[in-house]
Amino acid sequence: MVKLDDLLHERRMTLTELAERVGLTLANLSILKTGKAKAIRFTTLAAICRELECQPGDLLSYESEASGL
């Protein structure tokens, strides 16, 4: 699960502003935000964490497929 929306809200930052700061397209960042991304580069993750002043665990969490039962 990607908690990008929560972090952006807490930091009062828009997705557009974050995209500009980390050098990603808004479309690619939106794919990450919605949880549709299949992978993320470590450099991208580091840049997002740098700009949001967070740790990777603040941004990403693991939910097993069985957790919905």
Backbone as CSV, one residue per row, in Angstrom:
resi,resn,N_x,N_y,N_z,CA_x,CA_y,CA_z,C_x,C_y,C_z
1,MET,0.844,-1.171,0.000,0.000,0.000,0.000,0.899,1.247,0.000
2,VAL,0.558,2.194,-0.841,1.320,3.437,-0.946,0.545,4.533,-0.222
3,LYS,1.217,5.182,0.730,0.561,6.203,1.553,0.982,7.614,1.145
4,LEU,1.172,7.807,-0.158,1.645,9.083,-0.676,0.633,10.205,-0.428
5,ASP,-0.644,9.921,-0.614,-1.673,10.944,-0.382,-1.617,11.489,1.041
6,ASP,-1.494,10.589,2.001,-1.454,11.008,3.411,-0.242,11.897,3.682
7,LEU,0.915,11.498,3.161,2.130,12.275,3.385,2.054,13.641,2.708
8,LEU,1.513,13.681,1.507,1.362,14.962,0.813,0.432,15.881,1.592
9,HIS,-0.658,15.329,2.084,-1.611,16.127,2.863,-0.959,16.671,4.136
10,GLU,-0.224,15.814,4.839,0.446,16.231,6.070,1.464,17.344,5.818
11,ARG,2.124,17.287,4.648,3.158,18.280,4.324,2.599,19.481,3.561
12,ARG,1.290,19.465,3.313,0.628,20.525,2.541,1.344,20.753,1.206
13,MET,1.557,19.649,0.502,2.255,19.682,-0.776,1.360,19.027,-1.824
14,THR,1.377,19.540,-3.030,0.594,18.940,-4.106,1.414,17.877,-4.819
15,LEU,0.715,17.003,-5.518,1.382,15.982,-6.308,2.226,16.639,-7.401
16,THR,1.718,17.716,-7.969,2.454,18.454,-9.006,3.758,19.014,-8.455
17,GLU,3.702,19.589,-7.257,4.907,20.145,-6.639,5.938,19.052,-6.373
18,LEU,5.477,17.919,-5.859,6.398,16.813,-5.598,7.009,16.306,-6.898
19,ALA,6.201,16.185,-7.939,6.708,15.718,-9.239,7.827,16.630,-9.737
20,GLU,7.637,17.928,-9.609,8.662,18.881,-10.037,9.925,18.754,-9.199
21,ARG,9.759,18.582,-7.906,10.917,18.501,-7.000,11.757,17.255,-7.225
22,VAL,11.108,16.137,-7.561,11.854,14.882,-7.713,12.174,14.559,-9.170
23,GLY,11.672,15.363,-10.097,11.985,15.153,-11.500,11.237,14.012,-12.153
24,LEU,10.014,13.779,-11.710,9.165,12.753,-12.321,8.016,13.421,-13.050
25,THR,7.445,12.703,-14.007,6.251,13.232,-14.640,5.083,13.063,-13.666
26,LEU,4.110,13.929,-13.808,2.920,13.831,-12.971,2.226,12.488,-13.192
27,ALA,2.229,12.012,-14.431,1.596,10.729,-14.748,2.264,9.579,-13.996
28,ASN,3.597,9.546,-13.983,4.299,8.461,-13.290,4.092,8.528,-11.785
29,LEU,4.094,9.724,-11.239,3.871,9.866,-9.804,2.427,9.483,-9.449
30,SER,1.506,9.779,-10.327,0.108,9.417,-10.116,-0.070,7.899,-10.109
31,ILE,0.652,7.204,-10.987,0.605,5.737,-11.024,1.111,5.169,-9.700
32,LEU,2.157,5.755,-9.165,2.672,5.328,-7.863,1.652,5.608,-6.765
33,LYS,1.068,6.800,-6.788,0.117,7.210,-5.758,-1.097,6.280,-5.695
34,THR,-1.569,5.848,-6.845,-2.761,4.995,-6.883,-2.462,3.530,-6.599
35,GLY,-1.176,3.201,-6.425,-0.807,1.826,-6.122,-0.741,0.928,-7.338
36,LYS,-0.758,1.506,-8.531,-0.733,0.715,-9.758,0.678,0.445,-10.264
37,ALA,1.671,1.058,-9.645,3.066,0.852,-10.062,3.509,-0.560,-9.688
38,LYS,4.254,-1.188,-10.571,4.773,-2.534,-10.321,6.134,-2.494,-9.646
39,ALA,6.842,-1.362,-9.774,8.187,-1.239,-9.218,8.508,0.236,-9.021
40,ILE,9.536,0.484,-8.214,10.028,1.844,-8.018,11.540,1.767,-7.881
41,ARG,12.232,2.652,-8.544,13.691,2.687,-8.428,14.074,3.219,-7.058
42,PHE,15.179,2.717,-6.537,15.662,3.200,-5.243,15.971,4.690,-5.294
43,THR,16.478,5.168,-6.425,16.781,6.600,-6.538,15.506,7.434,-6.481
44,THR,14.428,6.928,-7.077,13.143,7.621,-7.033,12.590,7.611,-5.614
45,LEU,12.656,6.461,-4.966,12.189,6.346,-3.590,12.978,7.280,-2.680
46,ALA,14.279,7.336,-2.870,15.122,8.218,-2.056,14.762,9.683,-2.287
47,ALA,14.512,10.058,-3.536,14.162,11.447,-3.850,12.821,11.831,-3.229
48,ILE,11.856,10.929,-3.287,10.542,11.198,-2.680,10.693,11.337,-1.171
49,CYS,11.435,10.427,-0.552,11.650,10.497,0.894,12.408,11.763,1.293
50,ARG,13.357,12.175,0.471,14.098,13.411,0.742,13.153,14.603,0.756
51,GLU,12.294,14.706,-0.242,11.400,15.858,-0.360,10.278,15.840,0.677
52,LEU,9.823,14.655,1.054,8.745,14.546,2.048,9.293,14.399,3.470
53,GLU,10.625,14.352,3.577,11.284,14.189,4.878,10.689,13.000,5.643
54,CYS,10.754,11.841,4.980,10.200,10.633,5.581,11.122,9.457,5.302
55,GLN,10.787,8.312,5.838,11.493,7.066,5.599,10.656,6.218,4.641
56,PRO,11.275,5.282,3.908,10.507,4.438,2.992,9.307,3.749,3.656
57,GLY,9.466,3.350,4.897,8.361,2.709,5.611,7.188,3.640,5.893
58,ASP,7.440,4.951,5.873,6.353,5.917,6.028,5.533,6.006,4.752
59,LEU,6.164,5.687,3.641,5.541,5.813,2.326,4.897,4.510,1.864
60,LEU,5.526,3.384,2.190,5.074,2.076,1.722,4.768,1.148,2.885
61,SER,3.727,0.374,2.743,3.444,-0.669,3.730,3.045,-1.939,2.987
62,TYR,3.267,-3.062,3.613,2.961,-4.355,3.000,1.661,-4.892,3.556
63,GLU,0.808,-5.342,2.653,-0.422,-6.013,3.048,-0.491,-7.298,2.265
64,SER,-0.589,-8.417,2.958,-0.667,-9.687,2.259,-2.032,-9.817,1.583
65,GLU,-2.069,-10.627,0.558,-3.331,-10.834,-0.161,-4.380,-11.463,0.744
66,ALA,-3.942,-12.220,1.736,-4.866,-12.888,2.643,-5.417,-11.945,3.701
67,SER,-4.860,-10.726,3.799,-5.306,-9.811,4.859,-6.740,-9.354,4.665
68,GLY,-7.281,-9.533,3.458,-8.657,-9.125,3.198,-9.681,-10.133,3.697
69,LEU,-9.220,-11.260,4.215,-10.142,-12.300,4.697,-10.661,-12.011,6.071
